[in-house]
Amino acid sequence: MWFGDASVSQISSYREQLDELNKETQEKKERNDALYAEVLDLRRGLETIEERARYDLGMIKENETFFQVLE
């Protein structure tokens, strides 16, 4: 009961590890849900794709003027 794999301290350690793993799992599930929502949004609308192209790649439309403001 006090020593070995089924000891009180070992069980306590296993519970702490399990709690930490559950926390990590929940964080990763939330991240995956957010990514999944973003993928669905990208599949459904061109506005989202355009926004990403503008922000990430600096793309502009034809006949559009780009202004860069430096502070």
Secondary structure as the mmCIF struct_conf table of DSSP 4:
data_model
#
loop_
_struct_conf.conf_type_id
_struct_conf.id
_struct_conf.beg_label_comp_id
_struct_conf.beg_label_asym_id
_struct_conf.beg_label_seq_id
_struct_conf.end_label_comp_id
_struct_conf.end_label_asym_id
_struct_conf.end_label_seq_id
BEND BEND1 PHE A 3 GLY A 4
TURN_TY1_P TURN_TY1_P1 ASP A 5 ALA A 6
BEND BEND2 SER A 7 SER A 7
HELX_RH_AL_P HELX_RH_AL_P1 VAL A 8 ARG A 44
HELX_RH_AL_P HELX_RH_AL_P2 LEU A 46 LEU A 57
TURN_TY1_P TURN_TY1_P2 GLU A 62 ASN A 63
#
